[in-house]
Amino acid sequence: MSEFIWPIRVYYEDTDSGGVVYHSNYLNFMERARTEWLRSMQLEQDELINEYGIMFVVRSLSIDYQKPALFNEALLVKTTIQKLAKASIIFEQLILREYGEQVLTKAIVKIACLGITEKRPVALPEAVYKKFAN
């Protein structure tokens, strides 16, 4: 499946006192990239709730911090679907320096599709599934 690339700039608020990105902020960068990936397909999360009665939640994740990102660096978050299932999506997400393509962080993120009222796994609506599969 194709990859989606979202640029990120490291702000002072993203770093610790040494100018290194704080570990949990990498997760924020990845979350923003997945949200923008949805937007690129004309899918907004609030519309998914209102129109289809579904929401996406992180079911599990594995992350490997390989090199630090630093204050004011330009980064890219590459998001690729590894597996699309009936009620879940597994993403590979890489955070790289914008120039040089050096991988800083790699994560495997499993997202579950939940029904908004029952808060239990439900199948992706067919129209949404088709957008993800293309």
N, C-alpha and C positions, 0 to 999 in steps of 0.2 A: 504494500500500500504506500501511497505517497507520503512524503514528510511535510510538515508544516514548520516554518521557521519564524520565530518572533524575536525581535531585538529587545534587549534590556540594557539599561544603563545602571551602574552601581552608584547609588546615592550614599551620602554620609550616614544616613539613618540605617542603611543596610549593613553597616560594618561595626566591628568592635573597636576598642580604643587603639588598636594597632593598624586600622585601615583594612582589615581582612573581613570579607563577608561572613557574617554570623551564620552558623550552620543551618538554622531553621529557615533563613531567608531564601535558600535555594529552593525549598518547597514552595514558598510564595511565588518565586519566579516561574516554577513549573505550573502552578495553578493558574497564573495569569496567561501562560501560553496555551493551556487547554481551553480556557475561556475564550481567548482570541481565535483559536482553532474553530470553536463552535460558531463564533460570530462570522468567520470567513465563509461559513455555510448558511448564513442567514438564520442561525439558531441562537436565540437568547435564552439564558437559563430561566428567567422569570416567565418567558413564553412557554417553555417546556412544561413548567409547573401548571400554568393556567390552561394551556391548550390540550396537553396530553396527560396531565396529572402525574408527571414523573420528575424525579430529581436524580442527580448523580452524586455519589459519595465515594470517597476513597475507602476501598475494602482492605487493601494491603499495599505496602511499598517496600522496596529494597533500594538502598541508595549507597553509592560508592563515591566518596569524596577523594578525588585524585590529586588535584592541585587547587590552591586557593585563588579565589577571585578577589580583586582589590578595588579600593575606592576609585571611582570615576572611570572604571574600565567599561568598554562597550562589549557586551556579550550577546550571544545568540542562544536561544533555547530551541532545539530541534525536537520535534514531537512526531513520533511514528506509531501507528497502530501495529502491534505485534500480533494480536489476536482479537477478532471480533466475534463474540458469542451472542446468544439469544438475549441475555440479561446483563452482560458485562463486556468491558473493553480492557485489554491489557495494552498499555503504552510503554514504549521505550522513550525516555526523555534524556537528552544530552544537553549540558550547558558547556558552551565553548567560548573561547575568546573570539571576538568578531574577526580579527585578522590572525591568520595562522592556523585556525581550525584545531587548536589544542583543546582536547577534552579536559574539562575541569571536574565535572560531576556527571555521573551516569545513574539513572534510576529506572526501575521497572515499577510501574504504578498500575494497580488493578482497580478499576472503577466499576461499581455496581450501579445498576439502574433500579431505583426503588419507587414504588407507588407512593405518592405524596400522603395519602390518608392512612394506608396500612403500614407504611415504613418497612415493607418487605420487598424482596426482589420481584421484579416484574419484567416481562419481555419488552425490549425496545419496540416502540411503535414502528410499523413497517416503513413509513415515510422517513423516519429518522434513521433507521437501520440502513436504508438504501443510500442516504446521503453519506453515511459513514463508510459504506462499502465501496463507494466510487472514488 
